Amino acid sequence: MIEGGRPDDRSRIDIRDDRDDALDAFLADRIYEFNARATGLFDGRALNGSIKDHAGKVIAAVTGHTWGGTCQVNYLWVDPSHRRLGLGRALMRAVEAEATRRNCTQVILFTHSRRSMKLWPMYDKRR
């Protein structure tokens, strides 16, 4: 039981290291519901795409969403054996075109790759 917004002795916070797709979906739905009600913007949509080889194997993919004039890219991946061939760039250009079609004015991409950060200016429309 939680009283006054604080866990009591009977509450248990369970932090785990396994993936929980159901919990992720639950949180995404609750946060979208809250933000949509707070802003009056109910235009959230998933966005995803992939490139497959001749055998149907995914060799590059992107996932994210659009909402409120913003496109957020959550994951962008290219198979190591197909990197430096322009597949990531092609996916990002497709994302940008779709985001524009959905009336987005910005695209957000989070990355930990130093190489990706150096390449990002090619997508910055201000330059």
C-alpha positions as a Markdown table, in Angstrom:
| # | Residue | x | y | z |
|---|---|---|---|---|
| 1 | Met | 0.0 | 0.0 | 0.0 |
| 2 | Ile | 1.2 | 3.5 | -0.8 |
| 3 | Glu | 0.1 | 6.2 | 1.5 |
| 4 | Gly | 0.7 | 9.9 | 0.9 |
| 5 | Gly | 2.6 | 9.0 | -2.3 |
| 6 | Arg | 5.3 | 7.1 | -0.4 |
| 7 | Pro | 5.8 | 3.3 | -0.3 |
| 8 | Asp | 5.2 | 1.8 | 3.1 |
| 9 | Asp | 6.7 | -1.4 | 4.6 |
| 10 | Arg | 4.3 | -3.6 | 2.5 |
| 11 | Ser | 5.2 | -2.0 | -0.8 |
| 12 | Arg | 8.0 | -3.5 | -2.9 |
| 13 | Ile | 9.9 | -1.8 | -5.7 |
| 14 | Asp | 11.0 | -4.4 | -8.1 |
| 15 | Ile | 13.9 | -3.3 | -10.3 |
| 16 | Arg | 15.0 | -6.0 | -12.8 |
| 17 | Asp | 17.3 | -6.3 | -15.7 |
| 18 | Asp | 15.0 | -8.3 | -18.0 |
| 19 | Arg | 13.1 | -6.7 | -20.9 |
| 20 | Asp | 9.4 | -6.1 | -20.2 |
| 21 | Asp | 7.6 | -5.2 | -23.4 |
| 22 | Ala | 4.2 | -5.2 | -21.6 |
| 23 | Leu | 5.4 | -2.7 | -19.1 |
| 24 | Asp | 7.0 | -0.5 | -21.8 |
| 25 | Ala | 3.7 | -0.5 | -23.7 |
| 26 | Phe | 1.7 | 0.2 | -20.5 |
| 27 | Leu | 3.9 | 3.2 | -19.7 |
| 28 | Ala | 3.9 | 4.5 | -23.2 |
| 29 | Asp | 0.1 | 4.4 | -23.3 |
| 30 | Arg | -0.3 | 6.1 | -19.9 |
| 31 | Ile | 2.2 | 8.8 | -20.8 |
| 32 | Tyr | 0.6 | 9.4 | -24.2 |
| 33 | Glu | -2.9 | 9.6 | -22.6 |
| 34 | Phe | -1.6 | 12.2 | -20.0 |
| 35 | Asn | 0.2 | 14.3 | -22.5 |
| 36 | Ala | -2.6 | 14.2 | -25.1 |
| 37 | Arg | -5.1 | 15.4 | -22.5 |
| 38 | Ala | -2.8 | 18.1 | -21.1 |
| 39 | Thr | -2.0 | 19.5 | -24.6 |
| 40 | Gly | -5.1 | 18.6 | -26.6 |
| 41 | Leu | -2.8 | 16.9 | -29.2 |
| 42 | Phe | -4.1 | 13.5 | -30.1 |
| 43 | Asp | -2.0 | 12.9 | -33.3 |
| 44 | Gly | 0.5 | 10.4 | -32.0 |
| 45 | Arg | 1.5 | 7.6 | -34.4 |
| 46 | Ala | 4.1 | 5.0 | -34.6 |
| 47 | Leu | 6.8 | 5.2 | -37.3 |
| 48 | Asn | 9.0 | 2.4 | -38.4 |
| 49 | Gly | 10.7 | 1.1 | -41.5 |
| 50 | Ser | 13.2 | -1.5 | -42.6 |
| 51 | Ile | 15.4 | -2.5 | -45.5 |
| 52 | Lys | 15.6 | -6.2 | -46.3 |
| 53 | Asp | 18.1 | -8.2 | -48.3 |
| 54 | His | 17.1 | -10.5 | -51.2 |
| 55 | Ala | 16.4 | -13.3 | -48.7 |
| 56 | Gly | 14.0 | -11.2 | -46.7 |
| 57 | Lys | 16.4 | -10.6 | -43.7 |
| 58 | Val | 16.3 | -7.2 | -42.1 |
| 59 | Ile | 19.6 | -5.5 | -42.7 |
| 60 | Ala | 18.7 | -2.0 | -41.5 |
| 61 | Ala | 15.7 | -0.6 | -39.6 |
| 62 | Val | 14.4 | 2.4 | -37.8 |
| 63 | Thr | 11.6 | 2.9 | -35.2 |
| 64 | Gly | 10.1 | 5.8 | -33.5 |
| 65 | His | 7.0 | 7.9 | -33.4 |
| 66 | Thr | 5.5 | 11.3 | -34.3 |
| 67 | Trp | 3.4 | 13.5 | -32.0 |
| 68 | Gly | 2.7 | 17.2 | -31.7 |
| 69 | Gly | 4.9 | 18.3 | -34.6 |
| 70 | Thr | 7.9 | 16.2 | -33.5 |
| 71 | Cys | 9.3 | 13.0 | -34.9 |
| 72 | Gln | 11.4 | 11.0 | -32.4 |
| 73 | Val | 13.6 | 8.2 | -33.7 |
| 74 | Asn | 14.1 | 5.7 | -30.9 |
| 75 | Tyr | 16.2 | 3.1 | -32.7 |
| 76 | Leu | 18.2 | 3.3 | -36.0 |
| 77 | Trp | 20.3 | 0.2 | -36.8 |
| 78 | Val | 22.3 | -1.1 | -39.8 |
| 79 | Asp | 23.8 | -4.6 | -39.9 |
| 80 | Pro | 27.6 | -4.3 | -39.5 |
| 81 | Ser | 28.2 | -6.1 | -42.8 |
| 82 | His | 26.1 | -3.5 | -44.6 |
| 83 | Arg | 27.4 | -0.3 | -43.0 |
| 84 | Arg | 28.9 | 2.6 | -44.9 |
| 85 | Leu | 26.7 | 1.9 | -47.9 |
| 86 | Gly | 24.2 | 4.7 | -47.2 |
| 87 | Leu | 21.4 | 2.6 | -45.7 |
| 88 | Gly | 21.2 | 4.6 | -42.4 |
| 89 | Arg | 21.2 | 7.8 | -44.4 |
| 90 | Ala | 18.4 | 6.4 | -46.7 |
| 91 | Leu | 16.3 | 5.4 | -43.7 |
| 92 | Met | 16.8 | 8.8 | -42.1 |
| 93 | Arg | 15.8 | 10.5 | -45.3 |
| 94 | Ala | 12.7 | 8.4 | -45.5 |
| 95 | Val | 11.9 | 9.2 | -41.9 |
| 96 | Glu | 12.3 | 12.9 | -42.6 |
| 97 | Ala | 10.0 | 12.7 | -45.6 |
| 98 | Glu | 7.3 | 10.9 | -43.6 |
| 99 | Ala | 7.8 | 13.3 | -40.7 |
| 100 | Thr | 7.3 | 16.2 | -43.0 |
| 101 | Arg | 4.2 | 14.6 | -44.5 |
| 102 | Arg | 2.9 | 14.3 | -40.9 |
| 103 | Asn | 3.5 | 18.0 | -40.4 |
| 104 | Cys | 6.5 | 17.6 | -38.0 |
| 105 | Thr | 8.9 | 20.5 | -37.8 |
| 106 | Gln | 11.7 | 18.6 | -36.1 |
| 107 | Val | 13.2 | 15.2 | -35.9 |
| 108 | Ile | 15.0 | 14.0 | -32.7 |
| 109 | Leu | 17.5 | 11.2 | -32.8 |
| 110 | Phe | 19.3 | 10.1 | -29.7 |
| 111 | Thr | 22.7 | 8.4 | -30.3 |
| 112 | His | 25.7 | 7.2 | -28.4 |
| 113 | Ser | 27.8 | 6.9 | -31.5 |
| 114 | Arg | 30.4 | 9.6 | -32.0 |
| 115 | Arg | 30.3 | 8.9 | -35.8 |
| 116 | Ser | 26.6 | 9.5 | -35.9 |
| 117 | Met | 27.0 | 12.8 | -34.0 |
| 118 | Lys | 29.5 | 13.9 | -36.6 |
| 119 | Leu | 27.1 | 12.9 | -39.5 |
| 120 | Trp | 24.0 | 14.5 | -38.0 |
| 121 | Pro | 24.6 | 18.1 | -39.4 |
| 122 | Met | 23.7 | 16.7 | -42.9 |
| 123 | Tyr | 20.2 | 16.4 | -41.5 |
| 124 | Asp | 20.1 | 19.8 | -39.9 |
| 125 | Lys | 17.9 | 22.0 | -42.1 |
| 126 | Arg | 19.4 | 25.1 | -40.5 |
| 127 | Arg | 22.8 | 24.6 | -42.1 |
